[in-house]
Amino acid sequence: MTATLPTRWSVDPHVVADGLDERGMICLEQAVSPEWLADAAAEVAQYLRVHGERFHLVPRTPGDTECPTIDAVAHDPDTLRFLTDIVRTRLPERAADPRTFRPRLRVVAGPVGGTDAFSFHYDAEAVTLVVPIILPDSPRGRAGELVGQFNKRPFRRSVLANLFDKLIGLSAFYRWLLLRNDRARTTTAEWQVGNAYLFWGYRSLHGLSPVEPGAVRATLVMHFGLPHGSNRVLAAAAGLRHAISPGPRQQAELE
């Protein structure tokens, strides 16, 4: 499923975009060092000791000193430059506004495990870059694998068409149909720590499989590029979605 390319952000963005179009996902092998992984995993462990073993979705903002190793990648200017160059290969310049960059630490831990399993959605942002930090050693289907229909839709010209796609993708009935009837047409991503993974989050209907209770899954997730810019309709829909259903399914946003 994945097209494998050599390390970190030194890859030609046009090659990346072509690979995303053709294969759905790109793997950047050995994007982070074993030393970075060990320090990042230690930061996750410390974060859980301080904040509790449960679901966390934490924005990584400049000046936050709690996870400096993780933030070294999230706030590296080369990371934003890399994503900007990719977005510019497919979308107008306005979509690559640096203010749309959204890095977050996502952690699932504790006795309950993931409570947002199979919350299929389209990302608001064009491209999604994920750096796995800790992946559970759990049976397939219980380790929080990314599951989706990659490149299911194009970049929409219409905001209303985009919103309609999102509403359908978020519905419980559609999720039931997808899991029951379309399993053969969904793809499960097999990830490894040390690598980084890219996909068109905007174009791909995706979610995560459950995480086994007691396991820990931690990823640095970076979204970038708004195909529709700062649109008031989408912003209002996002606010309504959070007001109606706040909580762990924050990743399934309507903005």
Stockholm file with secondary structure:
# STOCKHOLM 1.0

chainA/1-255         MTATLPTRWSVDPHVVADGLDERGMICLEQAVSPEWLADAAAEVAQYLRVHGERFHLVPRTPGDTECPTIDAVAHDPDTLRFLTDIVRTRLPERAADPRTFRPRLRVVAGPVGGTDAFSFHYDAEAVTLVVPIILPDSPRGRAGELVGQFNKRPFRRSVLANLFDKLIGLSAFYRWLLLRNDRARTTTAEWQVGNAYLFWGYRSLHGLSPVEPGAVRATLVMHFGLPHGSNRVLAAAAGLRHAISPGPRQQAELE
#=GR chainA/1-255 SS CEEEECSGGGSCHHHHHHHHHHHSEEEETTCSCHHHHHHHHHHHHHHHHHHCSSCEEEECCTTCCSCHHHHHHHTCHHHHHHHHHHHHTTSCGGGGCGGGCEEEEEEECSSSCCSCTTCCBCCSSSEEEEEEEECCCCCTTSBCCEEEETTCSCCCSCHHHHHHHHHHHHCHHHHHHHHHHCGGGCEECCCCTTCEEEECTTTCEEEECCBCTTCCEEEEEEEECCTTCSCHHHHHHHHHHHHHSCSGGGGSCCC
#=GC SS_cons         CEEEECSGGGSCHHHHHHHHHHHSEEEETTCSCHHHHHHHHHHHHHHHHHHCSSCEEEECCTTCCSCHHHHHHHTCHHHHHHHHHHHHTTSCGGGGCGGGCEEEEEEECSSSCCSCTTCCBCCSSSEEEEEEEECCCCCTTSBCCEEEETTCSCCCSCHHHHHHHHHHHHCHHHHHHHHHHCGGGCEECCCCTTCEEEECTTTCEEEECCBCTTCCEEEEEEEECCTTCSCHHHHHHHHHHHHHSCSGGGGSCCC
//
